[in-house]
Amino acid sequence: MFILIDKLESVPDPRSGNAKKHKVGDILFMSIAAAVAGADTWYDIEDYAVAHEDFFRKSLELPVGIISTRISIPSQ
């Protein structure tokens, strides 16, 4: 499994700036695992990652935690 994670880290990352807060290998690994489990959308991937957070925290670096597609917009 760790060989796969290392390979995913070597995938070129087209993102820049603050968009790079999550490691590309972490995103790809969580996305692949979720897709194999039947995830169809980014929301499904996030839900899967949250549900399996303990596993991902043991296997990945996750410098800023689990990926999130949902943001909170402060009320005015």
C-alpha positions in Angstrom: 0.0 0.0 0.0 2.8 2.4 0.9 4.4 1.9 -2.6 1.1 3.1 -4.1 1.0 6.2 -1.9 4.7 6.9 -2.9 3.8 6.6 -6.5 0.7 8.9 -6.1 2.9 11.5 -4.5 5.0 11.6 -7.7 2.0 12.6 -9.8 2.5 16.2 -11.1 0.4 18.6 -9.1 -1.1 21.4 -11.2 -2.5 23.3 -8.2 -0.9 26.4 -6.8 -0.9 28.5 -3.7 -3.3 27.7 -0.9 -4.9 25.0 -3.1 -1.9 22.8 -2.2 -2.7 22.6 1.5 -3.6 18.9 1.0 -1.0 16.6 -0.4 -1.8 15.4 -3.9 -1.0 11.8 -3.0 -3.4 11.9 0.0 -6.2 13.3 -2.2 -5.6 10.7 -4.9 -5.4 7.8 -2.5 -8.6 8.7 -0.6 -10.3 9.3 -4.0 -9.3 6.0 -5.4 -10.3 4.1 -2.2 -13.7 5.9 -2.2 -14.3 5.3 -5.9 -13.6 1.5 -5.5 -16.1 1.6 -2.6 -18.7 3.1 -4.9 -18.3 6.9 -4.5 -19.6 8.9 -7.5 -19.1 12.5 -6.4 -16.7 14.7 -4.4 -19.3 14.7 -1.6 -19.2 10.9 -1.6 -15.4 10.9 -1.5 -15.5 13.3 1.5 -18.1 11.2 3.3 -16.0 8.0 2.7 -12.8 9.7 3.9 -14.6 11.0 7.1 -16.1 7.6 7.8 -12.7 5.9 7.4 -10.6 8.7 9.0 -8.9 6.5 11.5 -7.5 4.3 8.7 -6.4 7.3 6.6 -4.7 9.0 9.5 -2.6 5.8 10.1 -1.8 5.5 6.4 -1.3 9.0 5.1 0.3 12.2 6.3 -2.8 14.4 6.2 -1.0 17.6 7.3 -4.3 19.6 7.4 -6.7 16.7 8.0 -9.3 15.0 5.8 -10.3 16.6 2.5 -13.4 18.8 2.6 -15.7 19.9 -0.2 -18.0 21.8 2.1 -17.2 25.2 3.5 -18.9 27.2 6.2 -20.0 30.6 5.2 -20.4 32.9 8.2 -23.8 34.4 8.6 -23.9 38.2 8.4 
